[in-house]
Amino acid sequence: MQVEIYTKDDCPYCAMAKIALVNKGVSFSEQKLHTHFSREQILKKFPLANSFPIIVLDGFYIGGYNQLKEYLEEQTKSTKTLLNE
């Protein structure tokens, strides 16, 4: 799984998203507002995004922290089902 996370400074949900990924052992690339992109660039690239973080999984925009959390929980459930746990 390839994960990109677009963040901004002083964003608690950005921090929680990165922690969730680290806790699951998922590597990710981080792009920061005003360092790697401007507000205009991100609005052009993700016109439906209205908050940070912006999470992209395998090239598809999935949303923010809450959507990432749901995705990770579903992955955990699927793995437990496959292992009959």
Secondary structure by P-SEA (a helix, b strand, c coil): cbbbbbbbcccaaaaaaaaaaaaaccccccccccccccaaaaaaaccccccccbbbccccccccaaaaaaaaaaaaaaaaaaacc
